[in-house]
Amino acid sequence: MDACSAVGREADKVLSKFSNLGKTINKSIDDQISQIEALRAVLATGEDEQLTSVHKTDLKHLTLKISDGIGRIATEHRDLHSTVSKVGKAIDRNFVSDFDSTSREDVLRGPNKEHLLNEVILQHLYRQGHLTIAQTLAEESGVHEYKSQKEPFLALNNILGALKERNLEPALNWAAENRDALNLQGSSIFFSQTDGRATVQQKSSLELRLHKLKFVDLLNSGDRMQAILYARRNFPNFVQGQEKEIQVLMGAVMYAGPDLKSSPYSSLLDPCHWAEIEDMFLRDACALMGLSVESPLAVAINAGCTALPALLNIKQVMQQRQVAGVWNAKDELPIEIDLPENMRFHSVFACPILRQQVSEGNPPMRLTCGHVISRDALNKLTTGHKLKCPYCPIEQNPVDARIIYF
């Protein structure tokens, strides 16, 4: 950030000098025109093509003024070039172009790894709706695994485009078709802080949010009766657990039409609801496809750009101290990188027995009694073919425990 600010200050100087130079040149040109007109007038007053000493003095004075004006313009123009060159020097001074020194070529070396990288790029292109480019990449790289995802991504982008235009019909149809999957996907696992017992709640608020926006749109148009009929037809399926929200929506019926904007329910018209429904739809649709909401490629590049200044600094320090070999000594970064919260990924469950975060090698295990512990804890508590739950006295066979995926 400091480097960008330093370059920005030099660029501001160029813009300021360029603006001032434009004004100065315009004024100087006007002065030159005036001097030339005066010179022509002096020449026109000469009699019989003979110039008096006075005329010669005036001509010499005017010629010197014109020459001085041209010299000033040339000098200011050279100063501008000097200021522009300082921007380039500031960029060279504040930005290191040797980015390769902070990367490891062996990470992506090999046919299998190149194949995986092409898959990540292909998935990102599908996410962004660049289907033609993705198809060309798939053909040239030989990656065919994602061809089956082309249609879902195409539908996803079409629905997002419709939502941006405030057209809810495609999203409502998609939510109705995938209702069961959305409810299953919306299942949430909650762990008791006292005994670690896992409970499951099934819910998905996407379809209700879509119907809510449609209902508010009908109210805003002033069609009160149509809004009531729409509510009777669609809201009964979502009343359980959402009674208060449904009551608020029905209370807004009294202010249908232009009065809704100045009513106690004016917050229903906040444009943020449309942005939220786009994010919610994208999250649920990606979840059904087994994908994260954010593109892995975009997250990796953004995280890399954030970490790059710190990596360049530590690389220079290590080279100065002649300990460059430490960089590749371990499969980890030599320093801790402070990334934003949305770029931090870690396990969402810590074993209540060992007080450690679970990992791929030590996944969370759900016991038959509903309590969840890590696999390492499970192995340590197992005696023969019996396992006694550390929270309840139920004995069970450890092979009956099942891995939980978050």
C-alpha positions as CSV (number, residue, x, y, z in Angstrom):
1,M,0.0,0.0,0.0
2,D,2.9,2.4,0.8
3,A,4.4,1.6,-2.6
4,C,1.1,2.4,-4.4
5,S,0.8,5.7,-2.4
6,A,4.4,6.7,-3.4
7,V,3.7,6.1,-7.1
8,G,0.3,7.8,-6.7
9,R,1.9,10.9,-5.4
10,E,4.3,11.1,-8.4
11,A,1.4,10.5,-10.8
12,D,-0.5,13.4,-9.1
13,K,2.4,15.7,-9.6
14,V,2.4,14.8,-13.4
15,L,-1.3,15.5,-13.7
16,S,-1.0,18.8,-11.8
17,K,2.0,19.9,-13.9
18,F,0.2,18.8,-17.1
19,S,-2.9,20.8,-16.2
20,N,-0.8,23.9,-15.4
21,L,1.2,23.5,-18.5
22,G,-1.9,23.4,-20.6
23,K,-3.1,26.7,-19.1
24,T,0.4,28.3,-19.5
25,I,0.8,27.2,-23.2
26,N,-2.7,28.5,-24.1
27,K,-1.8,31.9,-22.5
28,S,1.6,31.9,-24.2
29,I,0.1,31.1,-27.6
30,D,-2.4,34.0,-27.2
31,D,0.6,36.3,-26.3
32,Q,2.5,35.1,-29.4
33,I,-0.4,35.8,-31.6
34,S,-0.7,39.3,-30.1
35,Q,3.0,39.9,-30.6
36,I,2.8,38.7,-34.2
37,E,-0.1,40.9,-34.9
38,A,1.8,43.9,-33.5
39,L,4.8,42.9,-35.6
40,R,2.6,42.9,-38.7
41,A,1.3,46.3,-37.8
42,V,4.8,47.7,-37.4
43,L,5.7,46.4,-40.8
44,A,2.6,47.8,-42.4
45,T,3.5,51.3,-41.2
46,G,6.8,51.4,-43.1
47,E,6.9,54.0,-45.9
48,D,8.3,53.1,-49.4
49,E,9.4,49.8,-48.0
50,Q,11.9,51.7,-45.8
51,L,12.0,51.1,-42.0
52,T,13.0,53.9,-39.7
53,S,15.2,53.3,-36.7
54,V,12.1,53.4,-34.5
55,H,10.5,50.6,-36.5
56,K,13.7,48.5,-36.3
57,T,13.8,48.9,-32.6
58,D,10.1,47.9,-32.2
59,L,10.7,44.9,-34.5
60,K,13.8,43.8,-32.5
61,H,11.8,44.1,-29.2
62,L,8.8,42.1,-30.5
63,T,11.1,39.4,-31.9
64,L,12.8,39.0,-28.6
65,K,9.5,38.7,-26.8
66,I,8.4,35.9,-29.3
67,S,11.7,34.1,-28.8
68,D,11.4,34.3,-25.0
69,G,7.9,32.9,-25.1
70,I,8.9,30.0,-27.3
71,G,11.9,29.3,-24.9
72,R,9.6,29.2,-21.9
73,I,7.3,26.7,-23.6
74,A,10.2,24.5,-24.4
75,T,11.6,24.7,-20.9
76,E,8.2,23.8,-19.3
77,H,7.8,21.0,-21.8
78,R,11.2,19.5,-20.7
79,D,10.2,19.8,-17.1
80,L,7.0,17.8,-17.8
81,H,9.1,15.0,-19.4
82,S,11.3,15.0,-16.3
83,T,8.3,14.7,-14.0
84,V,6.9,11.8,-16.1
85,S,10.2,10.0,-16.0
86,K,10.1,10.2,-12.1
87,V,6.9,8.1,-12.2
88,G,8.7,5.3,-14.0
89,K,11.5,5.5,-11.5
90,A,9.1,5.5,-8.6
91,I,7.5,2.3,-10.0
92,D,10.9,0.6,-10.4
93,R,11.9,1.7,-6.9
94,N,8.7,0.6,-5.1
95,F,7.7,-2.5,-7.0
96,V,9.9,-5.5,-7.4
97,S,9.3,-7.3,-10.7
98,D,11.0,-10.5,-9.6
99,F,7.8,-12.2,-8.5
100,D,9.2,-15.6,-9.4
101,S,11.5,-15.5,-6.4
102,T,8.5,-15.9,-4.1
103,S,7.0,-18.9,-5.9
104,R,7.8,-22.6,-6.1
105,E,7.7,-24.0,-9.6
106,D,7.5,-27.6,-8.4
107,V,4.1,-27.0,-6.9
108,L,2.4,-27.1,-10.2
109,R,4.9,-29.3,-12.1
110,G,3.7,-32.6,-13.5
111,P,0.8,-33.7,-15.8
112,N,-1.6,-34.4,-13.0
113,K,-1.1,-31.0,-11.3
114,E,-1.4,-29.2,-14.7
115,H,-4.6,-31.1,-15.2
116,L,-5.9,-30.0,-11.8
117,L,-4.9,-26.4,-12.6
118,N,-6.8,-26.5,-15.9
119,E,-9.9,-27.8,-14.0
120,V,-9.7,-24.9,-11.6
121,I,-9.5,-22.4,-14.4
122,L,-12.3,-24.1,-16.3
123,Q,-14.5,-24.1,-13.2
124,H,-13.8,-20.3,-12.7
125,L,-14.8,-19.6,-16.4
126,Y,-18.0,-21.5,-16.0
127,R,-18.8,-19.6,-12.8
128,Q,-18.3,-16.3,-14.6
129,G,-20.5,-17.4,-17.6
130,H,-17.6,-17.4,-20.1
131,L,-18.8,-20.7,-21.6
132,T,-17.3,-20.2,-25.0
133,I,-13.8,-19.6,-23.6
134,A,-14.3,-22.6,-21.2
135,Q,-15.3,-24.9,-24.0
136,T,-12.2,-23.9,-26.0
137,L,-10.0,-24.5,-22.9
138,A,-11.6,-27.9,-22.3
139,E,-10.9,-29.0,-25.9
140,E,-7.3,-27.8,-25.9
141,S,-6.4,-29.1,-22.5
142,G,-8.3,-32.4,-22.7
143,V,-10.3,-31.7,-19.6
144,H,-13.7,-33.2,-20.0
145,E,-14.9,-33.8,-16.4
146,Y,-16.7,-30.4,-16.3
147,K,-18.7,-30.8,-19.4
148,S,-21.6,-32.1,-17.4
149,Q,-21.5,-28.9,-15.3
150,K,-21.9,-26.6,-18.3
151,E,-25.7,-26.6,-18.3
152,P,-26.1,-26.1,-14.6
153,F,-23.7,-23.1,-14.7
154,L,-25.5,-21.8,-17.8
155,A,-28.8,-22.0,-15.9
156,L,-27.2,-20.4,-12.8
157,N,-25.9,-17.4,-14.7
158,N,-29.2,-16.9,-16.5
159,I,-31.1,-16.9,-13.2
160,L,-28.6,-14.4,-11.7
161,G,-29.0,-12.2,-14.7
162,A,-32.8,-12.3,-14.3
163,L,-32.5,-11.4,-10.6
164,K,-30.3,-8.4,-11.4
165,E,-33.2,-7.3,-13.7
166,R,-35.6,-8.0,-10.8
167,N,-37.3,-10.9,-12.6
168,L,-38.1,-13.5,-9.9
169,E,-39.8,-16.2,-12.1
170,P,-36.7,-18.2,-13.1
171,A,-35.4,-18.3,-9.5
172,L,-38.8,-19.3,-8.2
173,N,-39.1,-22.1,-10.7
174,W,-35.6,-23.3,-9.8
175,A,-36.3,-23.2,-6.1
176,A,-39.5,-25.2,-6.5
177,E,-37.8,-27.8,-8.6
178,N,-35.0,-28.2,-6.0
179,R,-37.0,-27.7,-2.9
180,D,-36.2,-31.1,-1.3
181,A,-32.5,-30.8,-2.1
182,L,-32.5,-27.3,-0.7
183,N,-34.1,-28.3,2.5
184,L,-31.6,-31.2,2.9
185,Q,-28.8,-28.9,2.0
186,G,-30.1,-26.4,4.5
187,S,-29.7,-28.9,7.3
188,S,-27.7,-27.4,10.1
189,I,-25.8,-29.4,12.7
190,F,-25.6,-27.8,16.1
191,F,-23.4,-29.0,18.9
192,S,-24.3,-28.6,22.6
193,Q,-21.6,-26.7,24.5
194,T,-22.2,-28.9,27.6
195,D,-22.3,-32.5,26.2
196,G,-21.2,-32.2,22.6
197,R,-24.5,-33.8,21.3
198,A,-25.3,-33.1,17.7
199,T,-28.8,-32.1,16.6
200,V,-30.0,-31.5,13.1
201,Q,-32.4,-28.8,11.9
202,Q,-33.7,-28.8,8.3
203,K,-34.5,-25.5,6.8
204,S,-33.9,-23.4,3.7
205,S,-35.2,-19.8,3.5
206,L,-34.4,-19.2,-0.2
207,E,-37.8,-20.0,-1.5
208,L,-39.5,-18.0,1.2
209,R,-37.3,-15.0,0.5
210,L,-38.1,-15.2,-3.2
211,H,-41.9,-15.3,-2.5
212,K,-41.4,-12.4,-0.1
213,L,-39.9,-10.2,-2.8
214,K,-42.6,-11.2,-5.2
215,F,-45.3,-10.3,-2.6
216,V,-43.7,-7.0,-1.8
217,D,-43.5,-6.2,-5.5
218,L,-47.2,-6.8,-5.8
219,L,-47.9,-4.6,-2.8
220,N,-45.7,-1.8,-4.2
221,S,-47.6,-1.9,-7.5
222,G,-50.9,-1.3,-5.6
223,D,-52.5,-4.7,-6.4
224,R,-53.6,-5.5,-2.9
225,M,-56.0,-8.3,-3.8
226,Q,-53.5,-10.0,-6.1
227,A,-50.9,-9.8,-3.3
228,I,-53.4,-11.4,-0.8
229,L,-54.2,-14.2,-3.2
230,Y,-50.4,-14.8,-3.8
231,A,-49.8,-15.0,-0.1
232,R,-52.7,-17.5,0.4
233,R,-51.3,-19.6,-2.4
234,N,-47.6,-19.7,-1.3
235,F,-47.0,-18.7,2.3
236,P,-48.8,-21.6,4.1
237,N,-45.9,-23.9,3.2
238,F,-43.5,-21.6,5.1
239,V,-45.5,-20.5,8.2
240,Q,-43.9,-23.0,10.6
241,G,-41.0,-21.3,12.3
242,Q,-41.5,-18.1,10.3
243,E,-44.7,-16.8,11.9
244,K,-43.3,-13.4,12.8
245,E,-42.0,-12.7,9.3
246,I,-45.3,-13.7,7.7
247,Q,-47.2,-11.4,10.1
248,V,-45.0,-8.5,9.2
249,L,-45.7,-9.1,5.5
250,M,-49.4,-9.4,6.0
251,G,-49.4,-6.2,8.1
252,A,-47.9,-4.3,5.1
253,V,-51.0,-5.1,3.0
254,M,-52.7,-2.1,4.7
255,Y,-50.2,0.2,2.9
256,A,-50.3,-1.3,-0.6
257,G,-49.4,1.2,-3.3
258,P,-47.5,4.5,-3.0
259,D,-48.1,4.7,0.8
260,L,-45.8,1.7,1.3
261,K,-42.7,3.8,0.9
262,S,-43.7,6.1,3.9
263,S,-45.2,3.3,6.0
264,P,-43.7,1.5,9.0
265,Y,-43.0,-1.3,6.5
266,S,-40.9,0.8,4.1
267,S,-37.8,-1.3,4.9
268,L,-39.4,-4.1,2.8
269,L,-38.5,-1.9,-0.2
270,D,-34.8,-1.7,0.6
271,P,-32.7,-2.6,-2.5
272,C,-30.4,-4.6,-0.2
273,H,-33.0,-7.4,-0.2
274,W,-32.3,-7.9,-3.9
275,A,-28.5,-8.1,-3.3
276,E,-29.1,-10.5,-0.5
277,I,-31.3,-12.8,-2.6
278,E,-28.6,-12.9,-5.3
279,D,-26.0,-13.9,-2.7
280,M,-28.3,-16.5,-1.1
281,F,-29.2,-18.0,-4.5
282,L,-25.6,-18.2,-5.5
283,R,-24.6,-19.8,-2.2
284,D,-27.4,-22.4,-2.3
285,A,-26.9,-23.2,-6.0
286,C,-23.2,-23.7,-5.5
287,A,-23.9,-25.9,-2.5
288,L,-26.2,-28.2,-4.5
289,M,-23.4,-28.5,-7.1
290,G,-20.9,-29.3,-4.4
291,L,-19.0,-26.1,-4.9
292,S,-17.9,-23.2,-2.7
293,V,-19.6,-19.8,-3.2
294,E,-16.3,-18.1,-4.0
295,S,-14.3,-19.2,-7.0
296,P,-11.2,-21.1,-5.6
297,L,-9.1,-19.5,-8.4
298,A,-10.2,-16.0,-7.4
299,V,-9.6,-16.6,-3.7
300,A,-6.2,-18.0,-4.4
301,I,-5.2,-15.1,-6.6
302,N,-6.6,-12.5,-4.2
303,A,-4.9,-14.1,-1.3
304,G,-1.6,-14.2,-3.2
305,C,-1.8,-10.6,-4.2
306,T,-2.4,-9.7,-0.5
307,A,0.5,-11.8,0.7
308,L,2.9,-10.8,-2.1
309,P,4.4,-7.6,-0.5
310,A,5.2,-9.4,2.8
311,L,6.7,-12.3,0.8
312,L,8.9,-10.0,-1.2
313,N,10.1,-8.2,1.9
314,I,11.0,-11.5,3.7
315,K,12.7,-12.8,0.6
316,Q,14.9,-9.7,0.4
317,V,15.8,-10.1,4.1
318,M,16.6,-13.8,3.7
319,Q,18.8,-13.0,0.7
320,Q,20.7,-10.3,2.6
321,R,21.3,-12.7,5.6
322,Q,22.2,-15.5,3.2
323,V,19.5,-17.9,4.6
324,A,17.5,-18.2,1.3
325,G,17.5,-22.0,1.7
326,V,15.1,-21.8,4.6
327,W,12.3,-20.8,2.2
328,N,12.0,-24.3,0.8
329,A,13.1,-26.1,3.9
330,K,9.5,-26.9,4.9
331,D,6.2,-27.1,3.1
332,E,4.9,-23.9,4.6
333,L,5.5,-20.1,4.4
334,P,8.4,-18.7,6.3
335,I,6.2,-16.0,7.9
336,E,2.6,-15.7,8.9
337,I,0.4,-13.8,6.4
338,D,-2.4,-11.7,7.8
339,L,-5.3,-12.3,5.4
340,P,-8.8,-10.9,5.7
341,E,-11.4,-13.0,7.4
342,N,-13.1,-14.1,4.2
343,M,-9.8,-15.7,3.1
344,R,-9.2,-17.7,6.2
345,F,-10.2,-21.4,6.0
346,H,-10.0,-23.8,8.9
347,S,-12.0,-26.5,10.5
348,V,-15.3,-25.5,12.1
349,F,-15.2,-28.2,14.7
350,A,-12.7,-28.8,17.5
351,C,-12.7,-32.2,19.4
352,P,-14.2,-31.6,22.8
353,I,-12.0,-34.4,24.2
354,L,-8.5,-33.6,22.8
355,R,-9.3,-29.8,22.3
356,Q,-7.8,-29.9,18.8
357,Q,-9.2,-28.8,15.5
358,V,-10.1,-31.8,13.3
359,S,-8.4,-32.3,9.9
360,E,-8.6,-34.6,6.9
361,G,-6.4,-37.1,8.7
362,N,-8.3,-36.7,12.0
363,P,-12.0,-36.1,10.9
364,P,-15.0,-35.6,13.2
365,M,-16.9,-38.8,14.0
366,R,-20.5,-39.0,15.0
367,L,-21.2,-41.7,17.6
368,T,-24.5,-43.7,17.6
369,C,-25.6,-41.7,20.6
370,G,-25.3,-38.4,18.7
371,H,-22.2,-37.1,20.3
372,V,-19.3,-36.0,18.1
373,I,-15.6,-36.5,18.8
374,S,-12.4,-36.7,16.6
375,R,-11.1,-40.0,15.2
376,D,-8.0,-39.8,17.4
377,A,-10.1,-39.4,20.5
378,L,-12.3,-42.3,19.2
379,N,-9.2,-44.6,18.9
380,K,-7.9,-43.6,22.3
381,L,-11.2,-44.3,24.0
382,T,-11.7,-47.6,22.3
383,T,-11.1,-50.7,24.4
384,G,-11.2,-53.9,22.3
385,H,-14.4,-53.7,20.4
386,K,-16.2,-51.5,22.9
387,L,-16.4,-47.7,23.2
388,K,-18.1,-45.9,26.0
389,C,-19.2,-42.4,25.1
390,P,-17.4,-39.8,27.3
391,Y,-20.6,-37.8,27.7
392,C,-23.2,-40.5,28.3
393,P,-22.9,-44.1,29.6
394,I,-23.9,-45.7,26.3
395,E,-21.6,-48.4,25.1
396,Q,-21.3,-49.0,21.4
397,N,-19.1,-50.5,18.7
398,P,-16.6,-48.0,17.4
399,V,-17.0,-49.2,13.8
400,D,-20.6,-47.8,14.0
401,A,-19.2,-44.3,14.2
402,R,-19.6,-42.2,11.0
403,I,-17.5,-39.4,9.6
404,I,-19.3,-36.0,9.5
405,Y,-18.5,-33.6,6.6
406,F,-18.9,-29.9,7.2
